[in-house]
Amino acid sequence: YEFHKSSPTIVFYQDKIIQVVRYINYYLDPNGFYKSKNENGDLIYTNYDGWNWNTTTVDSIGDVGEHASLVLDRFDKPHIAYYDSTNENLKYAHYDGSNWTNITVDSYGDVGKFASIDVSTNVNPHIAYRDETNTNLKYAYYNGSSWINMTLDGNWQGVDNVGEYVSLQLDSGNWPHIAYYNATAGDLMYMYNDGSMWHKHTAHSTNNVGMHASIALDSNDLPQFVHYNMQFQNLMYTTFDGTNWTTEPVDSVGRVGENCTIVIDSNDLPHVAYVDRDNGGVIKYGHKNQSWELSEIDEEGEFISIDVDTQNRAHFSYYDLSDQDLRYLSHSGANVDQITQSITFNQAWGGIGLALDSQDVPHVAYQNLNILQFLLLF
């Protein structure tokens, strides 16, 4: 069995003293030994060269890598936004072709969960994220010389609870569009900047909707969303044509729709991936033409990321829970690669990002937990 302690450094067992040097929690193993378990996450990045996955540890200082969000710039260089759990900060990393650089973008309170990143055509990053301290939605961008941080929605001291399940994409003019969840009202929210001011809309408000929100923009910079209906436990699809909002169910058979994600192809058609909880955690894929076509792509998974290639074929990356590995699945369904084996992650929100470059090469950012165990002798 396992039990947790937060501060003591001395443990008593059968009237004997055990000195605990470093631990987060400890447990009695099947052989009767007390062990301590310490978990620290690393931010990992990998890409595929056609033969092998080339993996780099981007950041390993403290417990980092949750809520990892990946985007490639116009030169196919990776940019990653992620959460530093140790310091409760928003961090950003990028690769310039020679070296990785990572910095703290925001450290005011507990900030950085649900990070979502995009990069402008002039290679300036934009990040939307959650302010956990004040339960607000925040946004940060680099203007070419410095970072600018701002609160977009919510009230100070947690009067409104907004900003979870954030998803951001820049339009053709490099202006941000953001989807997020309003937990106070149970609504799917949408904010965008038109170059002169911010606009806020309630995209959908029937039942408790908007969890696991994901946004994608079509060729006219109009938004499409997928999100989870908590009340009826199904996957919803919401669109805006510039005047009217439309919402329809994608899948309503069982408890479906958590960890949903959307991407739009060159024909402005949506591709989505999500989890089917009532079917053992099956990962499902949906593609809409005239109607939704749904299929199962793997028997069990978590934290799915999706992208489409230059031929509008879907690609996926996700954690496989049963085999404890990180997987990449190509469009055919026949090419399933184990990116790495024996992986562990924060199951509250591990975070994973997949992006295909201009040559359809997959790039993935993710968190991997290092579990350190110490045998305690007495």
C-alpha positions in Angstrom: 0.0 0.0 0.0 1.0 3.6 -0.3 0.5 6.7 1.8 1.6 10.3 1.5 3.5 12.8 3.7 4.2 16.4 3.0 6.9 17.6 5.4 8.2 15.0 8.0 11.7 13.7 7.6 11.4 11.0 10.2 9.3 7.8 9.9 8.6 5.3 12.7 8.1 1.6 11.8 7.8 -1.1 14.5 9.4 1.3 17.1 12.4 1.9 14.8 13.3 5.2 13.2 13.7 5.4 9.5 15.5 8.5 8.2 13.9 9.8 4.9 16.5 11.8 2.9 14.3 12.9 0.0 10.9 11.9 -1.0 7.5 13.0 -2.2 5.7 9.9 -0.9 6.7 6.4 0.3 5.2 3.0 0.4 5.6 -0.6 1.7 6.7 -2.9 -1.2 5.7 -6.6 -1.4 8.9 -7.6 0.3 8.3 -5.5 3.3 10.7 -2.7 2.5 9.7 1.0 2.8 10.6 2.9 -0.4 10.3 6.5 -1.4 9.1 7.6 -4.7 10.1 10.9 -6.3 8.7 12.1 -9.7 10.1 14.8 -11.9 9.0 15.4 -15.4 11.2 16.4 -18.3 10.2 18.1 -21.5 11.1 16.0 -24.5 11.2 16.7 -28.2 11.6 14.2 -31.0 11.3 14.1 -34.8 11.5 11.3 -37.4 14.2 11.1 -40.1 12.5 8.3 -42.0 14.4 5.6 -40.0 14.7 6.7 -36.4 13.2 9.1 -33.9 15.8 11.7 -32.9 15.1 12.6 -29.3 16.3 15.6 -27.2 15.7 16.5 -23.6 14.7 20.2 -23.9 14.3 21.0 -20.2 14.9 18.9 -17.1 15.3 21.5 -14.4 12.6 20.6 -11.8 9.3 19.1 -12.7 8.5 20.4 -16.2 6.7 19.4 -19.4 3.1 19.3 -18.4 0.6 20.9 -20.9 3.2 20.8 -23.7 2.1 22.5 -26.8 4.1 22.4 -30.0 4.1 24.4 -33.2 6.6 24.7 -36.2 7.5 28.0 -37.7 7.7 28.7 -41.4 11.3 27.4 -41.3 10.1 24.1 -39.7 11.8 24.9 -36.4 10.0 23.8 -33.2 8.5 26.1 -30.6 7.1 24.7 -27.4 5.0 26.2 -24.6 4.7 24.3 -21.3 4.2 24.4 -17.6 6.9 24.4 -14.9 5.2 22.6 -12.0 8.1 23.2 -9.6 7.9 27.0 -9.9 4.3 27.2 -11.2 5.5 29.2 -14.2 4.8 29.4 -17.9 7.8 28.5 -19.9 8.7 28.6 -23.6 11.4 26.8 -25.6 12.5 27.0 -29.2 15.2 25.5 -31.4 17.1 27.8 -33.9 18.7 25.0 -35.9 21.7 24.8 -33.6 20.7 25.2 -30.0 17.6 25.0 -27.7 16.7 28.0 -25.6 14.1 28.0 -22.9 12.9 30.9 -20.8 10.2 31.7 -18.2 7.5 33.8 -19.9 5.3 34.5 -16.9 5.9 33.8 -13.2 3.2 36.0 -11.6 1.3 33.5 -9.5 0.5 29.9 -10.6 0.4 30.4 -14.4 1.0 28.2 -17.4 -1.4 25.3 -17.3 -3.4 24.5 -20.5 -0.7 26.3 -22.5 -1.4 26.6 -26.3 1.1 28.1 -28.7 1.2 29.4 -32.3 3.9 31.3 -34.1 3.5 34.3 -36.5 4.9 34.5 -40.0 7.7 36.7 -38.6 8.5 33.9 -36.1 7.1 35.6 -33.0 5.4 33.2 -30.5 1.9 33.7 -29.1 0.7 31.7 -26.1 -2.7 31.5 -24.3 -2.8 29.9 -20.9 -4.5 29.6 -17.5 -3.8 31.8 -14.5 -4.6 29.3 -11.7 -4.1 31.8 -8.9 -6.9 34.1 -10.1 -8.8 31.6 -12.3 -8.3 33.8 -15.4 -7.4 33.5 -19.0 -4.1 35.0 -19.9 -2.2 35.7 -23.2 1.4 36.4 -23.9 3.2 37.3 -27.1 6.7 38.3 -28.2 6.8 41.5 -30.2 10.3 41.1 -31.5 12.1 42.6 -28.6 10.2 41.7 -25.4 7.3 39.6 -24.0 3.9 41.2 -23.4 1.6 39.5 -20.9 -2.1 40.3 -20.3 -5.3 39.0 -18.7 -8.0 38.5 -21.3 -10.9 37.2 -19.3 -11.9 36.7 -15.6 -11.9 38.8 -12.5 -9.1 39.0 -9.9 -9.3 36.7 -6.9 -11.3 34.0 -8.7 -14.7 35.6 -9.0 -15.1 34.0 -12.4 -13.5 30.7 -13.1 -12.3 30.8 -16.7 -9.3 29.8 -18.8 -9.1 26.0 -18.6 -8.8 23.9 -21.8 -7.3 26.8 -23.8 -6.7 26.5 -27.5 -5.1 29.2 -29.7 -4.5 29.7 -33.4 -3.3 32.7 -35.3 -5.1 33.8 -38.4 -3.7 34.9 -41.8 -3.0 38.4 -40.4 -1.2 36.9 -37.4 -4.0 37.9 -35.0 -4.9 35.4 -32.2 -8.1 33.4 -31.9 -8.7 31.6 -28.6 -11.1 28.9 -27.4 -11.5 28.2 -23.7 -13.9 26.9 -21.0 -15.9 29.1 -18.6 -16.3 26.8 -15.6 -18.5 29.3 -13.8 -21.2 29.3 -16.5 -20.4 25.9 -18.1 -19.9 27.6 -21.5 -17.6 27.3 -24.6 -15.9 30.7 -25.0 -14.2 32.4 -28.0 -12.0 35.5 -28.1 -10.2 37.0 -31.0 -8.3 40.2 -31.8 -9.1 41.9 -35.1 -6.0 44.1 -35.0 -7.7 47.0 -33.2 -9.5 45.4 -30.2 -10.5 42.1 -28.5 -13.9 40.5 -29.1 -15.5 37.9 -26.8 -18.3 35.5 -27.7 -20.1 32.7 -25.9 -19.8 30.1 -28.7 -22.1 27.6 -27.1 -23.9 27.6 -23.7 -26.5 24.8 -23.8 -25.8 22.4 -20.9 -22.3 22.2 -19.4 -20.1 22.5 -22.6 -16.7 23.7 -23.6 -14.4 21.3 -21.7 -11.4 20.0 -23.7 -12.0 22.9 -26.2 -9.9 22.8 -29.4 -10.0 25.5 -32.2 -9.0 25.5 -35.8 -9.4 28.3 -38.4 -10.5 27.7 -42.0 -9.2 29.5 -45.1 -11.4 32.5 -44.4 -10.1 32.7 -40.8 -13.5 31.5 -39.4 -13.3 29.2 -36.4 -14.3 25.6 -35.9 -14.4 24.0 -32.5 -14.7 20.6 -30.9 -15.5 20.3 -27.2 -16.9 18.0 -24.6 -20.5 18.2 -23.3 -20.1 17.3 -19.7 -23.8 16.9 -19.0 -24.6 14.4 -21.7 -21.0 13.2 -22.0 -20.7 13.5 -25.8 -18.5 15.2 -28.4 -19.7 18.5 -29.9 -18.8 20.4 -33.0 -19.4 24.2 -33.2 -18.8 26.6 -36.1 -19.2 30.3 -36.8 -19.8 31.6 -40.3 -19.2 35.3 -39.4 -22.9 35.8 -38.4 -24.4 32.6 -37.0 -23.3 29.9 -34.6 -24.1 26.3 -35.3 -23.5 23.3 -33.0 -24.0 19.6 -33.7 -23.0 16.3 -32.0 -20.1 14.4 -33.5 -20.5 11.3 -31.4 -23.0 10.6 -28.7 -22.7 6.9 -28.2 -21.6 6.4 -24.6 -19.1 8.6 -22.7 -17.2 10.1 -25.6 -15.3 13.3 -26.4 -12.7 13.9 -23.7 -9.2 15.0 -24.9 -10.7 16.0 -28.2 -8.6 17.9 -30.8 -9.4 19.4 -34.2 -7.5 20.3 -37.4 -8.8 21.6 -40.7 -7.5 20.4 -44.0 -7.0 22.4 -47.2 -10.6 21.9 -48.2 -11.8 23.4 -45.0 -13.0 20.0 -43.7 -12.5 19.1 -40.1 -10.6 16.1 -38.7 -11.0 15.3 -35.0 -9.6 12.7 -32.5 -10.9 12.0 -29.0 -11.3 9.3 -26.3 -14.2 6.8 -25.9 -14.3 6.2 -22.1 -17.2 3.7 -22.2 -15.3 1.5 -24.7 -12.1 1.0 -22.6 -10.5 4.3 -23.5 -10.5 3.7 -27.3 -9.1 6.5 -29.4 -11.5 7.5 -32.1 -11.1 9.6 -35.3 -13.8 11.6 -37.1 -13.7 13.2 -40.5 -16.6 15.3 -41.9 -17.5 15.7 -45.5 -21.3 15.7 -45.9 -21.6 13.8 -42.7 -19.3 12.5 -39.9 -17.4 9.3 -40.6 -16.1 7.8 -37.3 -13.6 5.0 -36.7 -11.4 3.5 -34.0 -7.7 4.0 -34.4 -6.3 2.3 -31.2 -7.7 0.3 -28.3 -6.5 2.6 -25.5 -4.9 6.0 -25.3 -4.7 9.4 -23.7 -3.7 13.0 -24.6 -4.1 12.8 -28.4 -2.7 15.3 -30.8 -3.7 15.4 -34.5 -2.4 17.0 -37.7 -3.0 16.6 -41.4 -0.3 16.3 -44.1 -0.1 18.0 -47.5 -2.5 15.3 -49.0 -5.1 16.0 -46.2 -4.4 12.7 -44.4 -4.6 12.6 -40.7 -1.7 11.7 -38.4 -1.8 11.1 -34.6 0.4 11.0 -31.6 -0.7 9.8 -28.1 0.1 7.9 -25.0 -0.7 4.2 -25.0 -1.8 3.4 -21.5 -1.7 -0.4 -21.6 1.8 -0.6 -23.0 3.0 2.6 -21.4 4.6 4.0 -24.6 4.3 7.0 -26.7 2.9 6.3 -30.2 2.7 7.9 -33.6 0.1 6.7 -36.1 0.1 7.6 -39.7 -2.9 8.1 -42.0 -3.0 4.5 -43.2 -3.5 3.0 -39.8 -0.9 0.4 -40.6 2.1 2.4 -39.6 2.1 2.6 -35.8 5.5 3.6 -34.4 6.6 3.4 -30.8 8.4 6.7 -30.3 9.5 5.6 -26.9 8.8 2.8 -24.5 8.2 2.6 -20.7 7.0 6.2 -20.6 5.2 7.7 -17.6 3.4 11.0 -17.5 1.2 13.2 -15.3 -2.2 11.6 -15.7 -4.0 14.7 -14.6 -2.7 16.5 -17.7 0.4 15.1 -19.4 0.2 17.2 -22.5 1.5 16.2 -26.0 2.0 18.1 -29.2 2.3 16.7 -32.7 3.1 18.9 -35.8 4.0 17.9 -39.3 6.5 20.0 -41.2 6.5 21.1 -44.8 7.8 17.7 -45.8 5.2 15.8 -43.8 7.8 14.8 -41.2 6.3 14.3 -37.7 7.6 16.3 -34.7 6.4 15.6 -31.2 6.8 17.3 -27.8 5.8 15.5 -24.6 6.5 15.0 -20.9 8.3 12.0 -19.5 8.4 11.5 -15.7 11.5 10.2 -14.1 10.5 8.1 -11.1 13.4 7.8 -8.6 13.1 5.3 -5.8 15.2 5.2 -2.7 15.5 2.1 -0.5 15.2 3.1 3.1 17.3 0.9 5.5 16.7 0.6 9.2 
